[in-house]
């Protein structure tokens, strides 16, 4: 695998969390479905998948409408709070774990001078709960797991808007979108990458198969984020 048209070099890799770098065993999917159904809305599987990876308040608003419930601002806020509490409870009983090979991939990218950022459809509170459960740290010291974290709390609009990717660039001091890769397991992850003007990579570690991801405009579709170092000629990390 290679990206010769990009010169084989990047400065920043931006990765989604749940389903991409983090295995939460479908907890976000389950919590989002429960949140909307508890408000009396019906939820079609295709609609639910379409809104995965987006800002969760936006997703709740859209899914309520699609499910036959007219959302008020008060209802969306109440349902978002319920979503967050339910997700935390799910994580308490079954903590999230890293996707296989991902910690090694993050480490080898950073060791080769490539900065790494995480983006997510979570707000700050939920994202920090996930990172704490994993034991991952954010900072620019060698011992840290990633260089930056961008949540929906930091931007005016979540995916597929490009803002989280551009905010990650700002936090890591990267200016050239041509030297940035963004990867995720949902359609909105790939669309956000394209909207940001960066290398757009879909990964098959979530709920979507290769054919679905390849139907979107993209640069690469990989089985996992663990394969990203190979795109740039970096020795593939051992999986475990």
N, C-alpha and C positions, 0 to 999 in steps of 0.2 A: 504493500500500500504506500502511496506517496501523493504529495500535492505539489508537483513540479511547477505549476503555474503560480504558486505562492512562494516559490523559492525554498520550500521545505523548512521555513523558520517562522516561529511565532514568538511573541513576547508575553502573551496572556492566554490562558485557557479558562473559560467560564463554564461551569457545570451546574445543572439543576441538582436538586437534592433528592426528594422522594422518587424512587423509581429509576434514578440515574446513578447517583453515588450512594444512596441510602436505600436499604431494603426495609420497608415498613410493613411488608406482607399485606399490602392493600389497605392499610388502616385509613389513609386519607380518602380513598374511594368509598370505603364503608361509612366513614364518619360523614362525608358529604351527602351520601344517599340518605342516611338516617336523619340528618339535619333537615333536609327538604321534605322528606316523607312525614316527619313529625309535625310539620306545619300544614299537612293535608294535601300536599302536591304529589302527583304521580311522577315517577322518574323513569324515563326511557334510558336504556343502557348507552345508546349512541349519544344522547344528549349529555349524559354524565361524563362520558369519555371526552367529548368535545370540549368540555369546560375544565377538565383536569389540567393542572399546570398554570391556570390563570389566578388572578387575585381572588381570594376566597369570598370576599363580600360581593364582588361582581358575579362570581359563579352562583352564589346563593340567589341573588336577585334574578339572574337569567333562568335558573332552573325552577324557581318558584313560578315565574311567568309561563314557562314551557309546560309546567305541570298543572296549570289551571288556577293558580293562586295569585292574586294581585298583590305585589309586595309594596308595603310602605317602608319608609326609612326606618321606622321603629321596629318593624318586623324583621328587616334584614339585619339590623344591629343585634336584636335579640337572638336570632338564629345563628349569627356568626359567633356570638358568645357561647351559645350552646354547642356549636361545632367545635370550638376550641376546647371546651371542657371535656367533650366526649372524646376527642382525639387524644388529649392528655391522659385520659383514663385508659384508652386502648394502649397507649405507649407504656403506661405504668405496668400493665399486665403482660405485655409482650414488647419489650424495648426494641427499637430499631437497631439494625446492625449495618455495617458497611457492605456494599455490594462486593462480591468476590474480586480480588485483585485491585480494587480501587485505592485503598490506602497506599499500596506500593506504587501505583501509577501516579498518584498525587505527589508522593515523595520523589520519584525519579524525575518528574517534570520540574519540580522546584530545584532539585539538585543540579539540573542542567540549565538553570537561569530563567526558566519559564514560570512566570507568576501564575497563581491559581486562585480563582474566586468562585464562590458558590452563590447562586441566585435561587430564589424560591417564591412560590405563591403564598407562602406563610408570612405572617407578620413577625416582628422581632421576638415576641414572647414565645411563640411556638417554635420558631427556628432555633432559639437558644436552648429550649428544652431538648430538642433533637440532638443538637451538638453536645450538650452536656451528657446525654445518654450514651453517645458514641465515645466520649472522651476526646473530642476534637477541639482544637483551639484555633483562634483566628489572630493572626499577627504576622509580622514580617521577620521574625526570628527563625533561625534554622529549625528549631524544635517545634514550631507551630505546624499545624496541619495544612492550613490554607492562608493566603495573604489577605483575603477580604471576603466579607459576607454582605450581600445586598438582599433585603427583604422588601415586601410591598410597603412597609412602613417608610421606606426611604424615597419612594417615587410617587408621582401623581397618578400613574396608571401601570398596571402589571402587564404581563404578556397577553397578546403578541406585540405590544408596544416595545420599542427597543431600549427603553429607559434604564432597566436594570443592568443590561450589558454595558451601556455607556457609563452608568454610575460606577460599575466595577472597573472600567478603564480609568475613570477619574481617580478612584481610590488607590489604584496601583501605579498611576503615573504613565499609563500607556496612551499614546495619542493616535496611532495609525490603526484604523479598523482592519486593514489588510493583514495585520500581524496579530489578529485575535481570532481564536476559535471558540465557538459556543456549542455545547452539546446538551441534548436532553432527550427524554423518552416520549414526549408528547408532540402533537402537531403544533401547538402554540409555541413550544420550545424552538422548533425549527423555523417557524414563521418569525419569531422574535429575532433570531439570528440573522435571517435574511433582511428583516427590516433594519437591523443595526448595521448591515453592510459587512459583517464578519463571515468567517468560514462557518457554514451551517452544517452541523453533524447531528443526525438522529442516531439514537442507540436503542437496541432491541431488548433492553433489560427490564422494561416496564410492561404495560399491558398491550402495546401495539406491535404488530408483526412487521417484518421488513417491507413487505409489499405496501402496506399502508404508509409507512414513513417515506418510502421511495416515490410515492405518488405526489409528495410535496416537493417544491423546488428545494434542492439541497446540494451540498458538495460531497458528503460522504454519509453512508449509513454503516454503522459498526455494531457488532454484537454487544459491546460493552465499552464504557469509558476506559477500562483496563487496556484497550487496544490503541488508545490515542497516542502514547509515546511512539509506537511503531510508524505512525504517519510521518514522523519527523526524524526517522533514522535512529531513534533512541532505543537501546536494548529493552525489549519487552520485560516488564517486571514479572516475577513469579507470582502465580495466583495461589490463594489458599482459602 
